[in-house]
């Protein structure tokens, strides 16, 4: 809801009925969140996760290449 509520407010679907539903769920105050800041933080987190994943994949590739070189040297 921390992303949904501000998005719904941002696109103009912030009518009384929906606000009442958000009050009932206890999430109305999330509508005051800074959507641009939330999206920027989400993007930073996604980029960090991508960097970590790439580093793990790169480490596996380096190990695979080193193993292939070692096998080639042993066969020669």
DAMO-V316032 format. One record per pair of residues at least 12 apart in sequence whose C-alpha atoms are under 10 Angstrom apart, sorted by the first residue. I is the first residue (numbers start at 1). J is the second residue. D is the distance in Angstrom with one decimal. If there is no record, write none. Layout:
BEGIN
i = <I/I>
j = <J/J>
d = <D/D>
END
This chain:
BEGIN
i = <1/1/1/1/1/1/2/2/2/2/2/2/2/2/3/3/3/3/3/3/3/3/4/4/4/5/5/5/5/5/5/5/5/5/5/5/6/6/6/6/6/6/6/6/6/6/7/7/7/7/7/7/8/9/9/9/9/9/10/10/10/14/19>
j = <22/25/27/28/30/31/27/28/29/30/31/33/35/38/30/31/33/34/35/38/39/42/30/31/35/18/19/22/27/28/29/30/31/32/33/35/28/29/30/31/32/33/34/35/36/38/30/31/33/34/35/36/31/30/31/32/33/35/31/32/35/31/31>
d = <9.5/9.9/7.2/9.5/7.5/9.4/8.0/9.9/9.4/5.9/8.2/7.9/9.3/8.7/8.1/8.9/8.6/9.8/7.5/7.5/8.4/9.9/8.8/8.7/9.7/9.9/9.6/8.1/7.6/7.4/8.7/6.0/5.2/8.7/8.6/9.5/9.3/9.2/6.3/4.4/6.7/6.1/7.6/6.0/9.7/9.4/9.9/8.0/9.5/9.9/7.0/10.0/8.1/9.7/6.2/8.7/9.9/9.7/8.5/10.0/8.1/9.0/9.3>
END
